[in-house]
Amino acid sequence: MKKLLSKVFFVSDCAKGAAFAFTLLTAGNWLWFSFFHLLALCLGKYGRLLLPLFICSVVGALLIMLYSFALAVISLVGVVKVLRRERRFKALWYLIPAVVCLVLGVFGIIRFFPPWNVLTCYSDPGSIGPLPEWMCSGLPGVTPMYWALCFFIALLFFVAGGLFMAAAFAAAGGKKIRSAFGAATLSVWGVFALWYISTLGLAYRESRACSAVRQAVEKRFGRPLTAAGLGQLYHESGKIDAEFWSRQEKLRDVLRRVKIDRKYADGDVWTEELVFADITLPDRPSEATLAWYENYCRTNRAALDAYERCFDREPPLPEKRFVRGDLLDEPLPTIMQSRTFVRFFERSRLIYFLSVKDADAAWSCYRRMRNVGAYLQKETFLICSLGWLRIEQGRLDCMEKLLESRLLPDAKLDELDADLAALERDIPRVHARAMYSEAVFGQDIIFGLEEGLFPLTQPIGKLIIADDNYRRELFYPGAFAPYRWIFPVGWYHAAMDKKTMLQTYLLPDFTHFDPAPVNPWLIMCNKMLPSFETAGARFYALTARVRGMRVLIRAEKYRRKHGEFPKTLANLPEDPFTGKPLVYEVGKAKITETVWEAPVRPVENTVKTTVDAVSVRSPATLPRSLRREEEDHYEDATRAMIRY
């Protein structure tokens, strides 16, 4: 037993013990974590194994470190004994460069260690607080493009420090430095070299496979998956006017604010007053409410007319930069401006004009809503497409009110039907456009992470709120991509994650995305893909409702000819969810209406009621996440309905 322990802890040869301790601390730990990293990627589909694998890797690393430190201490004690006995104090001169190299190596590795970037960027960016100073990689005056080189130099210093330490221990025993590298040490370095070459080849192969999938996706969309390609699509879509939206926002701000009674205020944002454009007129306003609204419009007619004239034609596109690796920084305030105009301001104006039987003015409101929808079709990014879906749902709400008013002549009904036919043709095109832009967006985020362009501290809501000062509070880490030669398994991991994400964009549309989580280790896929299935269903829901609205126009024409709505209709269009015909119903229907707490106090509330109506809906049972919010007035996102 004593001989075994002597061999295990290199009691008889301090230099071999020190060299083996240093080898285990560096190459040994690298091999250990690299092996478990690769094993976790291969077994990722078996989620229950990940926790045991993680525990094994951590426990094994701790045992390796404890054994290494024990070897180092035993070797140091042995060297002290040899020095006291042999008096070879010249060996201590090796300790000076050893200490210098080790200090420089440890300092450089900590300051330029790329996993700080990887570990933090995979967290929720909005939840990351101020980072500790030691985690803020780099040094003043050293640009991020040189951080990988600095890290590699730091590794060389660290290895040199270990060599000088082994030389000192060997010299203390009167031996050459080569005597410190025994069979055990050389075996570990040999395994390290074989494993490194193997994983490097694996990473290169996966990277090539990823490039092949990327080319297939680019061929599918007919455009490169780059910010420049997305920018080209954007600039080809229509006229760009950088000043239009700022002028429109200034005109909106000119509208006089409306004071709110404190007992009706919600105590948060709207505590005392609302901008008039943010007011939602109730679905069935009372006489007092109509009088209050008419008085406001009469008093502020010039400001209201100027605000509305902005959308008498299709609005131009705002100026955007489309900088590679920086698409996440592209502010999108026009989505909120468009939503405010359609879903609050113009909807309220249409309700008012229908209440006073002014069909021409109500029709003008509807046309302006259509102009805003036409603009949003040309925007990029999925968030813009989702905003377009909401706005078009709002336009269909107002179309239902136009039909319910029975003020439209037959020619206007035909025009509405033509609008719906055009909208139905546009939905798949916008869906494909959103899919392409999201593919570019996802790849651009990964590129930003690889090149150190993605901030580790990012304010929530940056995509909506344009703030020129937020960059001062952000920390941009160094690029990770240049380190891939040092960490081949990390390179393999990143390529697999990117390839898996790209493969999903070869599917027909968002509804075919698998909502189940993929390999838990493919973090970017799990962060960005699961919500897309719901997004795709929203496109289908709008398609179902558009088809339902066209059926309602048929029913309205039948009513005008025969005096009542038909009890049944043949040749109903196909439901995009099930492939079966849509469901046509006449009778009682549950709805949610917007009301005001008081006749002239613009504080919105909702009530549920039952009305006589004719409706068309999807036969599918939609999940709660696809049901429209109460402000949309109906429970089902696919239901088109008019009351009678």
Secondary structure by P-SEA (a helix, b strand, c coil): caaaaaaaaccccaaaaaaaaaaaacaaaaaaaaaaaaaaaaacccccaaaaaaaaaaaaaaaaaaaaaaaaaaaaaaaaaaaaaccccccaaaaaaaaaaaaaaaaaaaaccaaaaaaaaacccccccccccccccccccccccaaaaaaaaaaaaaaaaaaaaaaaaaaaacccccccccaaaaaaaaaaaaaaaaaaaaaaaaaaaaaaaaaaaaaaacccccaaaaaaaaaacccccccaaaaaaaaaaacbbbbbccccccccccccccccccccccccccaaaaaaaaaaaaaaaaaaaaaaaaccccccccccccccccccccccaaaaaaaaacccaaaaaaaaaaaacaaaaaaaaaaaaaaaaaaaaacccaaaaaaaaaaaaaaaaaaaaaaaaccccaaaaaaaaaaaaaaaaaaaaaaaaaaaaaaaaaaaaaaaaaaccccccccccccccccccccccbbbbccccccccccaaaaaaaaaaaaaaaaaaaccccccccccccccccccccccccaaaaaaaaaaaaaaaaaaaaaaaaaaaaaaacccccccccccccccccccbbbbbcccccbbbbbbccccccbbbbbbbccccccccccccccccccccccccccccccccccc
